[in-house]
Amino acid sequence: MTLGCAAAAAHAESFFHAEAGLGATNFTAMGDGMYYQQGFSHHLKLRVPAGRIGIGATALPYSRGSWIPGVDLNLAYMYFGTAKIQGDAVPDASDYADGIGGYNPKKEACNGTCGPMRYFDTGGSLQAIALTVEPYYEVGNWRFSVEGGPAIFKGAWTSTMTVMSATSPWGPRGSVETLAHDPKPQLT
């Protein structure tokens, strides 16, 4: 996953400031066979809008012409967006003992009989709260900085699978199974 963000800061002659930014997150799919199959109808929405809001305080102001950087401390909420993967899928070739049947990702097609089909509607989001340190320099009216620090993040992911075939081991046509993970905050 990558995040690009353009930020704007608002502050008066104070050591405190507010920041807001808009950008985009580019999630990476796990590949053919994970929630979608390249050989069947699918849609990947992996580049999504993202945003950030935060507050900050100047711990060490920058002195023009100095080699010692200024330092800001920031507390920010970041929303990395919601990715979505949708597509038709059948069992993998490895599910067939004789190797004749199921989806073969190398061929992007089935080895003979495809088997029962399901429609996958999968998606999830990622958000975080970060406490960061931002050393910076100012050149003219421009500010150049690097920001980093720990974050507590929470990701949510749900996959709903609907049976499309007349018969299947997952029930009759229209049967729905939903998988989700219990999002728990994690420190990074």
Secondary structure by P-SEA (a helix, b strand, c coil): cbbbbbbbbbbcccccccccccbbbbbbbcccccccccccccccccbbbbbccccccccccccccccbbbbbbbbbccccbbbbbbbccccccccccccccccccccccccccccbbbbbbcccccccccccccccccccccccbbbbbbbbbbbbbbbbbbbcccccccccccbbbbbbccbbbbcc
